[in-house]
Amino acid sequence: MARMETPLETERPSPRYSGIDLWSPAEILDSMIEGQFAAVAAVHAARPALERAALAIEERLRAGGRLVYAGAGTSGRLAVQDGAELMPTFSWPAERLLLLMAGGDDALLRAVEGAEDTADEAAALIYQHRIGDKDALIAVAASGTTPFTLACLREAGARGALTVGIANNPDTPLLNEADHPVCLDTGAEPIAGSTRMKAGTAQRVALTLLSSLVMIRLGRVYEGLMVDVQPSNRKLVRRSEAILGQLTGHSREHVRDALRQAKGSVKLALLLLEGQSLGEAQGALAETGGDLRAAKTLLEGRRTQKKRA
C-alpha cells in the first residue's frame, strides 16, 4: 500500500485549533490574533534573508533593470498589490514594473480554475516580456511548490534574472532554486490550509519591508518622507504640499507655485524652493539618479566651488 505524502506545514491540521468551531467568538478571535503575531515573528526571523535580497534587487534596479512580481492565488494577489503600490508611493516607473499573476487580471478578483498549474503560461510570459539579466523577480507562493510561480522563477533565472523566492514551507523548490530564498515559517493555520491567514500576513509584511527597503536605498525617501509621491488625487496633492512645507518652511502659496513649475515633482519643487533654477535642479536630479540627498550635496558642492572661484 502506497504511503501518503507528508502534508506541507501550511496544509497540516493543528491540534491547537482542532476544536475552533466550538469555541466562543472571543476565544476564536484571540487564537487568530495570536497567529498574526506569530506571522510577524516569522518575518523577523527572516530579516537577514530580506536584507540580502533587498541589496541584490537594488543593484539590478540601479543598473536600469525591471522589478517583476510573480504569484498565483492569494500569494499572487499580495505580490501584485505590493508592486502596484510602488507607483503612487515612490513614483516607480510603470515601464520598469511587471506583475505576473496566474490567470491574468481576472484572477485578481476571483479564483480562476487551474490557473496556478499553468507552468507553460508562466514560461511564455517570461519569454514574452524578455525578462533577462538586468531584471529582478520576486516569486511568492505559500506552498513553495506552485507550478506557475515556480516556472516563472526557473525561466527568469535561466535567462539571467535575479530571483527571490518567498515561501512559507522550508526546503521547498521555490526556496531551493531561488538566488535569494526567504522562508517565512508560519506553520499550521488556524483553519487548515487557509494560507490567507498566517502565511498571507507574513507574506504581506515581508513584501512591504522588502520593497520599501529597496525604495529607500534608491533614494525615493528623504527625511522619512515620501518625496517621490505622485500627486494623483487631492489627498496626495495635499500630502505633497505638506511635505514641502515641512522640509522648507515656505508658505502654502510658494509651495504650490513651486509644485506647478515642477509639474508635481516634490523633489524638483524642493530644490526650486531652495533657490535652484529649474535647469540646475533637473540636471542634479538626473546626475544622481533622482536621489534628492545626493542632488542637494552635488549642488552645494558646486555652490561652494563658485564662491571660491
C-alpha positions as CSV (number, residue, x, y, z in Angstrom):
1,M,0.0,0.0,0.0
2,A,1.4,3.4,-1.0
3,R,2.3,5.8,1.8
4,M,0.5,9.1,1.9
5,E,2.8,12.1,1.4
6,T,3.5,14.2,4.4
7,P,1.5,17.4,4.2
8,L,3.2,20.8,3.9
9,E,3.3,22.7,7.2
10,T,0.8,25.2,5.9
11,E,-1.6,22.5,5.0
12,R,-1.3,20.4,8.1
13,P,-4.3,20.4,10.6
14,S,-3.1,21.6,14.0
15,P,-4.3,20.1,17.3
16,R,-4.1,23.6,18.7
17,Y,-7.1,24.6,16.6
18,S,-9.0,21.3,16.3
19,G,-12.0,22.5,18.3
20,I,-12.1,26.1,17.0
21,D,-15.6,25.8,15.7
22,L,-16.8,25.0,19.3
23,W,-15.0,28.0,20.9
24,S,-16.6,31.2,21.9
25,P,-16.2,34.2,19.5
26,A,-13.7,35.8,21.8
27,E,-11.6,32.6,22.0
28,I,-11.6,32.3,18.2
29,L,-10.5,35.9,17.8
30,D,-7.8,35.5,20.4
31,S,-6.4,32.4,18.7
32,M,-6.3,34.1,15.3
33,I,-4.7,37.3,16.7
34,E,-2.1,35.0,18.3
35,G,-1.5,33.6,14.8
36,Q,-1.0,37.1,13.4
37,F,1.7,37.8,16.0
38,A,3.4,34.5,15.1
39,A,3.3,35.6,11.4
40,V,5.2,38.8,12.2
41,A,7.7,36.9,14.3
42,A,8.3,34.6,11.3
43,V,9.1,37.7,9.2
44,H,11.5,39.0,11.9
45,A,13.3,35.6,11.8
46,A,13.8,36.1,8.1
47,R,15.3,39.6,8.4
48,P,18.8,38.7,7.3
49,A,17.4,37.0,4.1
50,L,15.2,40.0,3.4
51,E,18.2,42.3,3.7
52,R,20.3,40.3,1.4
53,A,17.5,40.1,-1.2
54,A,16.9,43.9,-1.0
55,L,20.5,44.8,-1.6
56,A,20.7,42.4,-4.5
57,I,17.5,43.8,-6.1
58,E,18.8,47.4,-5.5
59,E,21.9,46.5,-7.6
60,R,19.9,45.3,-10.5
61,L,17.5,48.3,-10.4
62,R,20.3,50.8,-10.2
63,A,21.6,49.4,-13.4
64,G,18.3,50.1,-15.1
65,G,16.6,46.7,-14.6
66,R,12.9,46.0,-14.0
67,L,11.2,44.7,-10.9
68,V,9.0,41.7,-11.5
69,Y,6.5,40.1,-9.2
70,A,5.0,36.6,-9.8
71,G,2.4,34.5,-8.0
72,A,-0.9,32.7,-8.0
73,G,-4.0,32.9,-5.8
74,T,-3.7,34.7,-2.5
75,S,0.1,34.9,-2.8
76,G,-0.2,36.4,-6.3
77,R,-2.7,39.0,-5.2
78,L,-0.5,40.1,-2.3
79,A,2.5,40.3,-4.7
80,V,0.5,42.3,-7.3
81,Q,-0.8,44.7,-4.6
82,D,2.7,45.4,-3.3
83,G,4.0,46.1,-6.8
84,A,1.1,48.3,-7.8
85,E,1.6,50.4,-4.7
86,L,5.2,51.3,-5.7
87,M,4.0,53.6,-8.5
88,P,1.9,56.1,-6.5
89,T,4.0,55.9,-3.3
90,F,7.5,56.0,-4.8
91,S,6.9,57.1,-8.5
92,W,8.4,53.8,-9.6
93,P,8.0,53.9,-13.4
94,A,5.3,51.7,-14.9
95,E,7.6,50.6,-17.7
96,R,10.0,49.1,-15.1
97,L,7.4,47.1,-13.3
98,L,5.9,43.7,-14.3
99,L,3.1,42.0,-12.4
100,L,2.7,38.3,-13.4
101,M,-0.5,36.8,-12.0
102,A,-1.6,33.3,-12.8
103,G,-4.9,33.6,-14.6
104,G,-4.3,37.2,-15.5
105,D,-6.3,40.2,-14.4
106,D,-9.5,38.1,-13.9
107,A,-7.7,36.2,-11.1
108,L,-7.2,39.4,-9.1
109,L,-10.9,39.4,-8.2
110,R,-11.9,35.7,-8.3
111,A,-10.4,32.3,-8.4
112,V,-9.5,31.1,-11.9
113,E,-9.7,27.3,-12.0
114,G,-6.4,25.6,-12.7
115,A,-4.5,28.9,-13.2
116,E,-1.8,28.1,-10.7
117,D,-0.9,24.9,-12.6
118,T,-0.1,26.6,-15.9
119,A,3.6,26.3,-15.9
120,D,3.7,26.7,-19.7
121,E,1.9,30.0,-19.5
122,A,4.4,31.2,-16.9
123,A,7.4,30.4,-19.1
124,A,5.7,32.1,-22.0
125,L,5.2,35.3,-20.0
126,I,8.9,35.4,-19.0
127,Y,9.9,35.0,-22.7
128,Q,7.2,37.4,-23.9
129,H,8.4,40.2,-21.6
130,R,12.1,39.4,-22.4
131,I,13.0,39.2,-18.7
132,G,16.7,38.9,-18.5
133,D,19.9,39.6,-16.7
134,K,19.1,43.2,-15.8
135,D,15.9,42.3,-14.0
136,A,14.9,41.1,-10.6
137,L,12.0,38.8,-10.0
138,I,10.2,38.2,-6.7
139,A,8.2,34.9,-6.7
140,V,5.7,34.3,-3.9
141,A,4.0,31.0,-3.0
142,A,3.0,29.8,0.4
143,S,3.5,26.2,-0.5
144,G,6.8,26.8,-2.3
145,T,5.7,24.4,-5.0
146,T,3.0,26.3,-7.1
147,P,3.7,25.3,-10.7
148,F,3.0,28.8,-12.2
149,T,5.2,30.6,-9.7
150,L,8.0,28.1,-9.8
151,A,8.1,28.1,-13.6
152,C,8.3,31.9,-13.5
153,L,11.3,31.7,-11.1
154,R,13.0,28.9,-13.1
155,E,12.6,30.5,-16.5
156,A,13.6,34.0,-15.3
157,G,16.7,32.5,-13.5
158,A,17.6,30.6,-16.7
159,R,17.6,33.9,-18.6
160,G,19.9,35.5,-16.0
161,A,17.4,37.5,-13.9
162,L,18.0,37.8,-10.2
163,T,15.4,35.6,-8.4
164,V,13.9,36.0,-4.9
165,G,11.7,33.2,-3.6
166,I,9.3,33.8,-0.8
167,A,7.5,30.7,0.7
168,N,6.1,29.5,4.0
169,N,7.3,26.0,3.9
170,P,11.0,25.2,4.3
171,D,13.1,23.1,1.9
172,T,10.7,23.6,-1.0
173,P,11.6,24.1,-4.7
174,L,10.9,27.8,-4.7
175,L,13.3,28.4,-1.9
176,N,15.9,25.8,-3.0
177,E,16.1,27.2,-6.6
178,A,16.0,31.0,-5.8
179,D,19.1,33.1,-5.7
180,H,17.7,34.6,-2.5
181,P,15.3,32.4,-0.6
182,V,13.1,34.0,2.1
183,C,11.5,31.3,4.3
184,L,8.6,32.6,6.4
185,D,8.0,29.6,8.6
186,T,4.4,30.3,9.8
187,G,3.5,26.6,10.4
188,A,-0.1,25.3,10.5
189,E,-3.0,27.7,10.1
190,P,-6.0,28.1,12.5
191,I,-8.1,26.9,9.6
192,A,-6.0,24.1,8.0
193,G,-4.7,25.1,4.5
194,S,-6.2,28.7,4.6
195,T,-2.9,30.4,3.8
196,R,-4.7,33.8,3.6
197,M,-4.3,33.8,7.4
198,K,-0.8,33.5,9.0
199,A,1.1,32.8,5.7
200,G,-0.7,35.7,4.0
201,T,0.1,38.1,6.7
202,A,3.7,37.1,6.8
203,Q,4.0,37.5,3.0
204,R,2.3,40.9,3.1
205,V,4.7,42.2,5.8
206,A,7.7,40.7,4.1
207,L,6.8,42.2,0.7
208,T,6.2,45.6,2.2
209,L,9.5,45.6,4.1
210,L,11.5,44.3,1.1
211,S,10.1,46.8,-1.5
212,S,10.3,49.7,1.0
213,L,13.9,49.0,1.8
214,V,14.8,48.9,-1.8
215,M,13.0,52.2,-2.5
216,I,14.7,53.8,0.5
217,R,18.1,52.6,-0.8
218,L,17.3,54.0,-4.2
219,G,16.8,57.5,-2.7
220,R,13.0,57.6,-3.0
221,V,12.5,58.6,0.6
222,Y,14.0,61.7,2.2
223,E,13.9,62.6,5.9
224,G,11.3,59.8,6.3
225,L,9.0,61.4,3.8
226,M,7.5,60.3,0.5
227,V,9.3,62.7,-1.7
228,D,8.5,60.7,-4.8
229,V,4.8,60.6,-4.1
230,Q,2.7,61.0,-7.3
231,P,0.0,63.7,-6.6
232,S,-2.7,61.8,-8.5
233,N,-5.6,62.9,-6.3
234,R,-6.5,65.7,-3.9
235,K,-5.2,63.8,-0.8
236,L,-1.8,63.2,-2.4
237,V,-1.7,66.8,-3.6
238,R,-2.2,68.0,0.0
239,R,0.4,65.5,1.1
240,S,2.9,66.9,-1.4
241,E,2.3,70.4,-0.2
242,A,2.6,69.3,3.4
243,I,5.9,67.6,2.8
244,L,7.4,70.7,1.1
245,G,6.1,72.9,3.9
246,Q,7.7,70.7,6.5
247,L,11.0,70.5,4.7
248,T,11.4,74.1,3.6
249,G,9.2,76.2,5.9
250,H,7.8,78.0,2.9
251,S,4.1,79.2,2.7
252,R,1.5,77.1,1.0
253,E,1.3,79.7,-1.8
254,H,5.1,79.4,-2.5
255,V,4.9,75.6,-2.2
256,R,2.0,75.4,-4.7
257,D,3.8,77.7,-7.2
258,A,7.0,75.5,-7.0
259,L,4.9,72.4,-7.5
260,R,3.3,73.9,-10.6
261,Q,6.7,74.7,-12.0
262,A,8.0,71.2,-11.1
263,K,4.8,69.6,-12.6
264,G,4.1,67.9,-9.4
265,S,7.5,66.6,-8.6
266,V,8.2,67.1,-4.8
267,K,12.0,66.7,-5.2
268,L,12.2,69.2,-8.0
269,A,9.9,71.6,-6.2
270,L,12.1,71.4,-3.1
271,L,15.2,72.3,-5.0
272,L,13.4,75.3,-6.6
273,L,12.3,76.5,-3.2
274,E,15.9,76.3,-2.0
275,G,16.9,78.8,-4.7
276,Q,18.0,76.5,-7.6
277,S,17.0,77.2,-11.2
278,L,14.8,74.7,-12.9
279,G,17.7,73.6,-15.2
280,E,20.1,73.2,-12.3
281,A,17.7,71.2,-10.3
282,Q,16.7,68.9,-13.1
283,G,20.3,68.4,-14.0
284,A,21.3,67.5,-10.5
285,L,18.5,65.0,-10.1
286,A,19.3,63.4,-13.4
287,E,23.0,63.1,-12.5
288,T,22.2,61.4,-9.1
289,G,19.5,59.1,-10.4
290,G,16.8,61.0,-8.6
291,D,18.4,60.8,-5.2
292,L,17.4,64.1,-3.5
293,R,20.0,64.0,-0.8
294,A,22.8,63.3,-3.3
295,A,21.4,66.1,-5.6
296,K,21.5,68.6,-2.7
297,T,25.1,67.6,-1.9
298,L,26.1,68.0,-5.5
299,L,24.5,71.4,-5.8
300,E,26.0,72.6,-2.5
301,G,29.4,71.5,-3.7
302,R,29.0,73.4,-6.9
303,R,27.9,76.5,-5.0
304,T,31.0,76.3,-2.8
305,Q,33.2,76.0,-5.8
306,K,31.7,79.1,-7.4
307,K,32.3,81.1,-4.2
308,R,35.9,80.0,-4.1
309,A,36.5,80.9,-7.8
